[in-house]
């Protein structure tokens, strides 16, 4: 009987390994900082909103610190899809950075990324289009920007993103046609 004990113990050990659930995969923790304060919160596990892709590029503080938030430039234009104006839609002007480039690439591929870090949004200018799809944004600093808007395609019911990369000089007025 004693020679069965090692076999029995091995079988019990192996059986125990099979019924133990695997360890959960490590989750990425994102540090959240309150706008306007120096106090940091405890890191919280965050997942992207349903239907959104997680960002792979961390917010580049130094890259944004080198940018100006306001200036004397003006970007205006019209948002339309197949000649139909994008009435009452949001148009955004965001500086070209490694962080915004990732979001632009995903958007052009038809995927939405999780919301931007609040610190990046401080550099993004937004407005709504009028009934004919026209928009105008004042106070834009000189630099490279993504001008973007989206319109619901009546044929498919899906939202189509339109993005243009532009270069704006100090005090320049630029006309941007966001159309497909």
Z-matrix of the N, CA and C atoms (Angstrom, degrees):
N
C 1 1.430
C 2 1.517 1 111.81
N 3 1.309 2 116.65 1 -30.99
C 4 1.447 3 119.50 2 -175.37
C 5 1.528 4 112.24 3 -68.33
N 6 1.342 5 117.95 4 -27.05
C 7 1.462 6 118.50 5 -179.32
C 8 1.529 7 111.86 6 -72.15
N 9 1.332 8 119.62 7 -16.22
C 10 1.467 9 122.77 8 177.92
C 11 1.528 10 111.54 9 -82.70
N 12 1.274 11 118.22 10 -17.43
C 13 1.471 12 121.15 11 -177.22
C 14 1.538 13 111.09 12 -61.86
N 15 1.352 14 120.56 13 -48.91
C 16 1.473 15 118.56 14 178.64
C 17 1.531 16 112.21 15 -61.95
N 18 1.316 17 117.36 16 -38.17
C 19 1.466 18 120.77 17 178.47
C 20 1.529 19 109.94 18 -64.59
N 21 1.320 20 116.62 19 -43.74
C 22 1.455 21 121.69 20 179.38
C 23 1.533 22 110.63 21 -63.63
N 24 1.320 23 118.10 22 -43.80
C 25 1.473 24 121.83 23 179.12
C 26 1.529 25 111.29 24 -63.43
N 27 1.338 26 116.74 25 -40.94
C 28 1.467 27 120.82 26 177.38
C 29 1.523 28 110.66 27 -63.16
N 30 1.327 29 116.75 28 -43.52
C 31 1.465 30 121.12 29 178.96
C 32 1.521 31 111.30 30 -63.04
N 33 1.320 32 117.50 31 -42.96
C 34 1.465 33 121.77 32 179.02
C 35 1.530 34 109.95 33 -64.02
N 36 1.332 35 116.95 34 -42.80
C 37 1.465 36 121.15 35 179.80
C 38 1.521 37 110.44 36 -62.99
N 39 1.317 38 117.43 37 -45.66
C 40 1.467 39 120.53 38 179.67
C 41 1.523 40 111.55 39 -66.38
N 42 1.310 41 117.19 40 -39.14
C 43 1.461 42 120.51 41 177.85
C 44 1.513 43 110.19 42 -63.07
N 45 1.318 44 117.41 43 -40.48
C 46 1.464 45 121.23 44 178.31
C 47 1.508 46 111.79 45 -62.24
N 48 1.332 47 117.81 46 -36.45
C 49 1.468 48 121.04 47 179.01
C 50 1.517 49 110.88 48 -66.12
N 51 1.289 50 116.65 49 -35.71
C 52 1.457 51 119.83 50 -177.18
C 53 1.523 52 112.29 51 -72.58
N 54 1.323 53 118.57 52 -30.29
C 55 1.456 54 118.89 53 -176.91
C 56 1.521 55 113.04 54 -92.07
N 57 1.317 56 116.50 55 -7.77
C 58 1.461 57 118.68 56 177.32
C 59 1.520 58 108.98 57 -75.88
N 60 1.308 59 118.25 58 130.23
C 61 1.464 60 119.16 59 178.93
C 62 1.524 61 109.39 60 -69.99
N 63 1.341 62 116.55 61 150.63
C 64 1.462 63 118.76 62 178.81
C 65 1.525 64 109.85 63 -66.69
N 66 1.308 65 115.27 64 153.24
C 67 1.468 66 120.03 65 178.12
C 68 1.523 67 108.88 66 -64.14
N 69 1.320 68 117.33 67 142.42
C 70 1.459 69 118.28 68 179.85
C 71 1.525 70 110.10 69 -65.31
N 72 1.339 71 115.25 70 148.05
C 73 1.458 72 120.55 71 178.58
C 74 1.522 73 108.87 72 -67.09
N 75 1.326 74 117.58 73 142.85
C 76 1.461 75 118.80 74 179.65
C 77 1.526 76 109.85 75 -64.82
N 78 1.322 77 116.67 76 139.48
C 79 1.457 78 120.85 77 178.63
C 80 1.514 79 109.20 78 -103.35
N 81 1.312 80 114.90 79 144.77
C 82 1.457 81 119.75 80 178.60
C 83 1.515 82 108.40 81 -74.61
N 84 1.305 83 116.53 82 134.20
C 85 1.451 84 121.03 83 178.12
C 86 1.515 85 107.84 84 -103.18
N 87 1.304 86 115.45 85 133.26
C 88 1.459 87 121.36 86 -179.54
C 89 1.510 88 108.23 87 -111.75
N 90 1.320 89 116.27 88 130.04
C 91 1.452 90 121.21 89 -179.97
C 92 1.527 91 108.69 90 -83.32
N 93 1.318 92 116.08 91 129.56
C 94 1.455 93 121.40 92 -179.50
C 95 1.523 94 108.14 93 -107.41
N 96 1.312 95 116.16 94 128.76
C 97 1.457 96 121.06 95 179.58
C 98 1.520 97 108.37 96 -116.19
N 99 1.344 98 116.45 97 129.87
C 100 1.457 99 120.57 98 177.53
C 101 1.522 100 109.42 99 -66.63
N 102 1.344 101 116.86 100 136.34
C 103 1.451 102 120.60 101 176.53
C 104 1.524 103 108.66 102 -68.41
N 105 1.311 104 116.62 103 134.22
C 106 1.452 105 121.23 104 176.24
C 107 1.514 106 114.70 105 84.32
N 108 1.329 107 118.93 106 3.65
C 109 1.459 108 120.46 107 178.49
C 110 1.511 109 109.02 108 -131.07
N 111 1.296 110 115.06 109 161.15
C 112 1.460 111 121.05 110 176.89
C 113 1.519 112 110.89 111 -95.51
N 114 1.353 113 117.17 112 -12.42
C 115 1.452 114 121.70 113 -175.16
C 116 1.526 115 110.41 114 -74.33
N 117 1.323 116 116.11 115 131.37
C 118 1.461 117 121.00 116 177.77
C 119 1.519 118 109.61 117 -100.09
N 120 1.314 119 115.33 118 142.66
C 121 1.464 120 120.98 119 175.71
C 122 1.515 121 109.38 120 -86.59
N 123 1.321 122 114.23 121 167.95
C 124 1.459 123 119.56 122 173.38
C 125 1.526 124 108.14 123 -66.45
N 126 1.316 125 118.95 124 140.75
C 127 1.457 126 120.23 125 177.57
C 128 1.529 127 110.45 126 -59.19
N 129 1.320 128 114.88 127 140.46
C 130 1.463 129 120.94 128 179.29
C 131 1.520 130 108.28 129 -121.72
N 132 1.300 131 116.40 130 143.96
C 133 1.460 132 119.87 131 174.88
C 134 1.516 133 107.32 132 -74.14
N 135 1.327 134 116.12 133 127.73
C 136 1.456 135 120.49 134 179.67
C 137 1.511 136 109.26 135 -128.67
N 138 1.291 137 115.01 136 141.64
C 139 1.442 138 121.97 137 174.39
C 140 1.511 139 107.53 138 -116.80
N 141 1.330 140 118.68 139 149.57
C 142 1.453 141 118.93 140 177.96
C 143 1.522 142 110.42 141 -63.31
N 144 1.324 143 115.18 142 152.43
C 145 1.460 144 120.31 143 177.27
C 146 1.525 145 109.00 144 -59.32
N 147 1.333 146 117.38 145 151.62
C 148 1.468 147 119.57 146 179.60
C 149 1.530 148 110.75 147 -54.30
N 150 1.321 149 116.19 148 135.76
C 151 1.453 150 120.68 149 179.66
C 152 1.524 151 113.51 150 83.10
N 153 1.309 152 117.86 151 2.88
C 154 1.470 153 121.76 152 -179.70
C 155 1.527 154 110.22 153 -116.31
N 156 1.316 155 115.11 154 150.93
C 157 1.455 156 122.85 155 -179.07
C 158 1.529 157 108.88 156 -94.34
N 159 1.321 158 116.78 157 137.46
C 160 1.469 159 120.91 158 177.23
C 161 1.519 160 109.75 159 -67.57
N 162 1.321 161 116.21 160 140.94
C 163 1.467 162 121.08 161 177.24
C 164 1.519 163 109.44 162 -71.81
N 165 1.323 164 115.76 163 139.82
C 166 1.457 165 121.95 164 177.17
C 167 1.526 166 111.23 165 -100.12
N 168 1.339 167 116.52 166 -23.21
C 169 1.462 168 122.19 167 -179.02
C 170 1.520 169 108.94 168 -95.67
N 171 1.318 170 116.48 169 124.19
C 172 1.465 171 120.87 170 176.49
C 173 1.524 172 109.74 171 -73.60
N 174 1.317 173 116.75 172 153.58
C 175 1.459 174 120.87 173 179.36
C 176 1.533 175 109.66 174 -60.39
N 177 1.350 176 117.98 175 120.18
C 178 1.464 177 120.73 176 -177.84
C 179 1.534 178 111.51 177 -88.42
N 180 1.318 179 116.56 178 91.06
C 181 1.469 180 121.51 179 -175.27
C 182 1.523 181 112.45 180 -55.13
N 183 1.317 182 117.84 181 -45.64
C 184 1.465 183 121.03 182 -176.98
C 185 1.525 184 111.47 183 -64.93
N 186 1.325 185 116.74 184 -38.69
C 187 1.470 186 120.64 185 179.59
C 188 1.530 187 110.72 186 -63.59
N 189 1.323 188 117.31 187 -42.81
C 190 1.463 189 120.87 188 179.19
C 191 1.529 190 111.91 189 -73.02
N 192 1.327 191 117.38 190 -33.26
C 193 1.468 192 120.50 191 -179.87
C 194 1.525 193 111.42 192 -61.69
N 195 1.336 194 117.21 193 -27.22
C 196 1.464 195 121.32 194 179.80
C 197 1.531 196 112.70 195 -79.87
N 198 1.331 197 118.11 196 -8.49
C 199 1.468 198 122.20 197 -177.04
C 200 1.530 199 111.48 198 -93.48
N 201 1.329 200 115.40 199 151.54
C 202 1.456 201 120.14 200 171.99
C 203 1.519 202 108.35 201 -90.32
N 204 1.322 203 116.30 202 150.41
C 205 1.471 204 120.58 203 -179.33
C 206 1.521 205 112.18 204 -91.65
N 207 1.302 206 117.26 205 -31.58
C 208 1.461 207 120.87 206 -178.68
C 209 1.521 208 109.94 207 -134.43
N 210 1.314 209 114.96 208 162.98
C 211 1.456 210 121.22 209 179.94
C 212 1.512 211 109.75 210 -164.33
N 213 1.321 212 116.13 211 -156.69
C 214 1.472 213 120.50 212 -176.76
C 215 1.525 214 112.82 213 -116.69
N 216 1.322 215 118.14 214 11.24
C 217 1.456 216 121.57 215 179.72
C 218 1.521 217 112.50 216 -82.73
N 219 1.339 218 114.78 217 160.60
C 220 1.464 219 122.19 218 179.20
C 221 1.526 220 108.39 219 -132.35
N 222 1.320 221 115.77 220 129.77
C 223 1.469 222 121.02 221 172.76
C 224 1.515 223 107.34 222 -119.17
N 225 1.320 224 115.78 223 122.82
C 226 1.462 225 120.97 224 178.61
C 227 1.520 226 108.15 225 -135.12
N 228 1.311 227 115.96 226 168.72
C 229 1.452 228 119.64 227 179.73
C 230 1.510 229 112.11 228 166.49
N 231 1.328 230 114.55 229 -155.31
C 232 1.471 231 120.83 230 -178.22
C 233 1.519 232 108.86 231 -140.50
N 234 1.340 233 115.51 232 139.72
C 235 1.461 234 123.86 233 177.04
C 236 1.516 235 108.09 234 -107.58
N 237 1.348 236 116.71 235 124.32
C 238 1.463 237 119.42 236 179.53
C 239 1.528 238 110.63 237 -153.19
N 240 1.324 239 115.12 238 157.16
C 241 1.462 240 122.41 239 177.23
C 242 1.522 241 107.58 240 -131.53
N 243 1.322 242 116.10 241 119.64
C 244 1.468 243 122.39 242 -177.97
C 245 1.522 244 111.34 243 53.09
N 246 1.324 245 117.08 244 37.63
C 247 1.460 246 122.50 245 178.34
C 248 1.515 247 114.50 246 84.77
N 249 1.325 248 117.91 247 -11.93
C 250 1.462 249 121.46 248 179.36
C 251 1.521 250 109.07 249 -87.26
N 252 1.345 251 118.06 250 125.63
C 253 1.463 252 119.60 251 -177.47
C 254 1.520 253 112.57 252 -66.83
N 255 1.318 254 115.08 253 145.62
C 256 1.465 255 122.16 254 174.59
C 257 1.517 256 107.61 255 -86.33
N 258 1.301 257 116.35 256 84.10
C 259 1.467 258 122.84 257 -175.99
C 260 1.525 259 111.39 258 -78.88
N 261 1.348 260 116.62 259 128.44
C 262 1.458 261 121.60 260 176.98
C 263 1.513 262 115.01 261 70.72
N 264 1.325 263 117.31 262 20.12
C 265 1.467 264 121.99 263 -179.33
C 266 1.528 265 110.38 264 -93.37
N 267 1.332 266 115.94 265 158.68
C 268 1.460 267 121.64 266 178.16
C 269 1.521 268 110.07 267 -87.96
N 270 1.325 269 115.43 268 135.22
C 271 1.463 270 122.66 269 173.47
C 272 1.523 271 106.65 270 -118.11
N 273 1.334 272 116.33 271 134.08
C 274 1.467 273 122.05 272 -178.72
C 275 1.520 274 110.69 273 -120.23
N 276 1.329 275 115.12 274 145.69
C 277 1.454 276 122.39 275 173.59
C 278 1.525 277 105.92 276 -124.02
N 279 1.336 278 116.02 277 112.37
C 280 1.467 279 121.98 278 -177.11
C 281 1.520 280 109.47 279 -122.71
N 282 1.328 281 117.55 280 141.12
C 283 1.466 282 119.18 281 178.34
C 284 1.526 283 110.78 282 -64.63
N 285 1.339 284 115.43 283 146.79
C 286 1.458 285 120.51 284 177.02
C 287 1.531 286 107.89 285 -76.72
N 288 1.330 287 115.85 286 115.72
C 289 1.466 288 123.53 287 177.14
C 290 1.525 289 107.40 288 -139.20
N 291 1.301 290 117.24 289 172.89
C 292 1.467 291 119.49 290 176.11
C 293 1.529 292 109.86 291 -62.01
N 294 1.318 293 116.57 292 -33.49
C 295 1.468 294 122.63 293 -178.48
C 296 1.537 295 110.87 294 -70.47
N 297 1.340 296 116.81 295 -47.62
C 298 1.466 297 119.68 296 -179.02
C 299 1.527 298 111.53 297 -73.90
N 300 1.338 299 117.39 298 -27.96
C 301 1.467 300 120.36 299 178.37
C 302 1.525 301 110.90 300 -63.81
N 303 1.328 302 116.82 301 -38.11
C 304 1.460 303 119.98 302 177.39
C 305 1.522 304 110.62 303 -61.20
N 306 1.331 305 116.88 304 -46.05
C 307 1.471 306 120.80 305 -179.95
C 308 1.522 307 111.11 306 -63.80
N 309 1.338 308 116.99 307 -40.16
C 310 1.469 309 120.57 308 179.13
C 311 1.523 310 111.16 309 -64.06
N 312 1.328 311 116.91 310 -43.69
C 313 1.471 312 120.30 311 178.84
C 314 1.523 313 111.37 312 -61.31
N 315 1.321 314 116.85 313 -44.03
C 316 1.464 315 120.75 314 179.40
C 317 1.531 316 110.51 315 -64.35
N 318 1.343 317 116.49 316 -42.67
C 319 1.466 318 120.16 317 -179.27
C 320 1.522 319 111.10 318 -62.68
N 321 1.318 320 117.08 319 -41.85
C 322 1.463 321 119.81 320 178.96
C 323 1.522 322 112.01 321 -67.49
N 324 1.336 323 116.76 322 -23.40
C 325 1.465 324 121.49 323 176.42
C 326 1.532 325 111.53 324 -86.12
N 327 1.340 326 116.40 325 0.80
C 328 1.459 327 120.23 326 178.08
C 329 1.512 328 114.74 327 87.83
N 330 1.341 329 116.91 328 14.08
C 331 1.459 330 121.08 329 -179.77
C 332 1.522 331 109.67 330 -117.46
N 333 1.318 332 116.59 331 139.37
C 334 1.464 333 122.05 332 176.55
C 335 1.518 334 108.59 333 -95.54
N 336 1.322 335 116.37 334 137.54
C 337 1.462 336 120.22 335 176.23
C 338 1.517 337 108.88 336 -93.62
N 339 1.326 338 115.18 337 165.10
C 340 1.459 339 119.60 338 177.77
C 341 1.533 340 108.78 339 -61.06
N 342 1.321 341 117.57 340 158.44
C 343 1.472 342 120.47 341 -177.87
C 344 1.527 343 112.05 342 -54.97
N 345 1.326 344 114.27 343 148.85
C 346 1.463 345 120.82 344 -178.56
C 347 1.523 346 111.45 345 -69.73
N 348 1.300 347 114.94 346 154.50
C 349 1.457 348 122.60 347 173.43
C 350 1.535 349 107.81 348 -58.15
N 351 1.324 350 118.76 349 137.03
C 352 1.473 351 120.60 350 -179.85
C 353 1.531 352 113.08 351 -55.20
N 354 1.315 353 117.85 352 -29.38
C 355 1.462 354 120.10 353 178.38
C 356 1.524 355 111.30 354 -66.98
N 357 1.330 356 118.45 355 -32.73
C 358 1.473 357 121.19 356 177.09
C 359 1.516 358 110.12 357 -72.71
N 360 1.322 359 117.23 358 -35.96
C 361 1.467 360 120.93 359 -179.22
C 362 1.522 361 112.12 360 -64.19
N 363 1.346 362 117.07 361 -23.75
C 364 1.462 363 120.35 362 177.78
C 365 1.528 364 111.83 363 -65.98
N 366 1.333 365 117.77 364 -18.15
C 367 1.465 366 122.79 365 -179.91
C 368 1.531 367 112.01 366 -102.54
N 369 1.319 368 117.12 367 -1.41
C 370 1.463 369 122.25 368 -177.48
C 371 1.518 370 110.09 369 -99.89
N 372 1.331 371 115.41 370 131.05
C 373 1.466 372 122.05 371 179.69
C 374 1.522 373 107.49 372 -103.76
N 375 1.327 374 117.72 373 133.29
C 376 1.467 375 120.96 374 -179.37
C 377 1.521 376 110.80 375 -132.34
N 378 1.316 377 114.48 376 155.09
C 379 1.459 378 122.08 377 175.57
C 380 1.522 379 108.17 378 -154.80
N 381 1.325 380 115.76 379 172.61
C 382 1.478 381 122.12 380 175.64
C 383 1.524 382 108.91 381 -109.58
N 384 1.317 383 114.75 382 147.96
C 385 1.463 384 119.77 383 176.45
C 386 1.520 385 110.02 384 -79.24
N 387 1.331 386 115.72 385 156.88
C 388 1.467 387 119.92 386 175.22
C 389 1.528 388 109.00 387 -84.43
N 390 1.319 389 117.23 388 -171.03
C 391 1.460 390 122.33 389 -177.26
C 392 1.517 391 114.47 390 -63.03
N 393 1.335 392 116.73 391 -20.22
C 394 1.465 393 121.33 392 179.02
C 395 1.532 394 112.75 393 -103.11
N 396 1.336 395 115.99 394 6.81
C 397 1.460 396 120.30 395 178.46
C 398 1.521 397 114.33 396 85.96
N 399 1.339 398 118.07 397 6.57
C 400 1.462 399 121.16 398 -179.89
C 401 1.530 400 110.84 399 -80.68
N 402 1.332 401 115.41 400 147.83
C 403 1.456 402 121.11 401 177.77
C 404 1.524 403 109.44 402 -143.79
N 405 1.331 404 115.46 403 160.34
C 406 1.453 405 121.54 404 176.00
C 407 1.526 406 108.93 405 -152.86
N 408 1.324 407 115.62 406 131.58
C 409 1.469 408 122.10 407 178.20
C 410 1.521 409 108.61 408 -124.35
N 411 1.321 410 116.71 409 124.22
C 412 1.459 411 123.32 410 179.11
C 413 1.527 412 109.59 411 -105.14
N 414 1.336 413 115.84 412 162.82
C 415 1.458 414 120.65 413 174.74
C 416 1.513 415 114.16 414 77.72
N 417 1.329 416 117.40 415 26.57
C 418 1.461 417 121.68 416 -178.79
C 419 1.541 418 108.62 417 -87.79
N 420 1.336 419 118.26 418 132.03
C 421 1.465 420 119.77 419 177.58
C 422 1.532 421 111.16 420 -74.72
N 423 1.310 422 116.78 421 165.61
C 424 1.463 423 120.76 422 175.42
C 425 1.529 424 109.15 423 -67.94
N 426 1.332 425 116.50 424 145.58
C 427 1.459 426 120.17 425 177.27
C 428 1.513 427 112.79 426 151.68
N 429 1.331 428 114.94 427 -171.18
C 430 1.469 429 123.09 428 177.19
C 431 1.525 430 108.34 429 -97.41
N 432 1.339 431 116.11 430 133.96
C 433 1.460 432 120.52 431 -175.39
C 434 1.520 433 112.35 432 -138.14
N 435 1.348 434 114.49 433 153.36
C 436 1.458 435 121.83 434 165.82
C 437 1.526 436 106.08 435 -98.44
N 438 1.328 437 116.02 436 124.89
C 439 1.466 438 121.25 437 173.49
C 440 1.523 439 104.49 438 -105.80
N 441 1.335 440 117.03 439 122.33
C 442 1.459 441 119.36 440 -174.28
C 443 1.519 442 112.09 441 -138.60
N 444 1.313 443 113.47 442 151.68
C 445 1.455 444 121.97 443 174.78
C 446 1.513 445 107.98 444 -155.82
N 447 1.312 446 116.16 445 167.75
C 448 1.462 447 119.22 446 177.45
C 449 1.524 448 109.37 447 -140.21
N 450 1.320 449 114.20 448 150.89
C 451 1.462 450 122.32 449 -177.29
C 452 1.520 451 108.01 450 -137.71
N 453 1.327 452 116.78 451 142.34
C 454 1.462 453 120.54 452 175.55
C 455 1.526 454 108.25 453 -78.34
N 456 1.323 455 115.20 454 126.42
C 457 1.461 456 121.83 455 177.24
C 458 1.522 457 107.78 456 -78.00
N 459 1.350 458 118.23 457 115.02
C 460 1.470 459 119.05 458 -178.12
C 461 1.524 460 113.16 459 -62.97
N 462 1.316 461 118.23 460 -26.23
C 463 1.466 462 121.06 461 -179.32
C 464 1.530 463 111.89 462 -70.66
N 465 1.343 464 116.71 463 -40.27
C 466 1.461 465 119.67 464 -176.19
C 467 1.523 466 113.21 465 -107.80
N 468 1.334 467 117.05 466 -18.85
C 469 1.455 468 121.00 467 -176.31
C 470 1.517 469 113.15 468 78.57
N 471 1.330 470 116.89 469 2.80
C 472 1.461 471 121.10 470 -179.48
C 473 1.526 472 110.64 471 -96.82
N 474 1.315 473 114.38 472 148.16
C 475 1.460 474 121.26 473 178.96
C 476 1.521 475 109.03 474 -78.50
N 477 1.323 476 116.84 475 130.55
C 478 1.465 477 123.09 476 179.68
C 479 1.520 478 108.99 477 -110.99
N 480 1.319 479 117.00 478 125.76
C 481 1.465 480 122.87 479 179.73
C 482 1.520 481 109.52 480 -91.67
N 483 1.325 482 115.73 481 136.60
C 484 1.459 483 122.06 482 176.98
C 485 1.527 484 107.15 483 -124.39
N 486 1.323 485 116.42 484 124.99
C 487 1.466 486 121.61 485 -177.29
C 488 1.524 487 109.03 486 -130.29
N 489 1.317 488 115.83 487 136.67
C 490 1.464 489 122.16 488 173.41
C 491 1.529 490 107.61 489 -127.45
N 492 1.324 491 116.78 490 138.36
C 493 1.460 492 121.25 491 174.38
C 494 1.516 493 107.21 492 -98.71
N 495 1.335 494 115.81 493 128.80
C 496 1.458 495 120.89 494 -176.79
C 497 1.526 496 110.44 495 -132.14
N 498 1.318 497 115.00 496 160.54
C 499 1.457 498 122.54 497 174.94
C 500 1.519 499 107.10 498 -117.12
N 501 1.330 500 116.78 499 128.37
C 502 1.459 501 121.91 500 -176.24
C 503 1.521 502 109.63 501 -121.00
N 504 1.332 503 116.29 502 127.70
C 505 1.464 504 120.72 503 176.74
C 506 1.516 505 110.63 504 -87.06
N 507 1.321 506 116.09 505 166.85
C 508 1.459 507 121.94 506 179.78
C 509 1.534 508 110.15 507 -62.09
N 510 1.323 509 117.13 508 122.45
C 511 1.459 510 122.66 509 179.57
C 512 1.524 511 114.76 510 75.45
N 513 1.310 512 118.63 511 4.74
C 514 1.461 513 122.82 512 -177.12
C 515 1.525 514 111.81 513 -76.13
N 516 1.330 515 116.13 514 146.97
C 517 1.466 516 123.63 515 171.69
C 518 1.525 517 106.53 516 -106.59
N 519 1.325 518 116.79 517 124.98
C 520 1.453 519 121.61 518 -175.70
C 521 1.524 520 109.98 519 -125.48
N 522 1.329 521 116.73 520 132.22
C 523 1.465 522 123.63 521 176.93
C 524 1.529 523 107.85 522 -98.94
N 525 1.351 524 117.32 523 123.29
C 526 1.461 525 122.60 524 -177.39
C 527 1.524 526 108.77 525 -122.42
N 528 1.321 527 116.21 526 122.39
C 529 1.449 528 121.90 527 178.36
C 530 1.526 529 108.61 528 -96.66
N 531 1.332 530 117.10 529 109.24
C 532 1.459 531 122.27 530 176.46
C 533 1.528 532 107.63 531 -96.63
N 534 1.328 533 116.11 532 93.25
C 535 1.467 534 118.72 533 -178.52
C 536 1.512 535 110.81 534 -145.64
N 537 1.323 536 113.24 535 156.93
C 538 1.478 537 122.10 536 172.98
C 539 1.489 538 106.99 537 -132.62
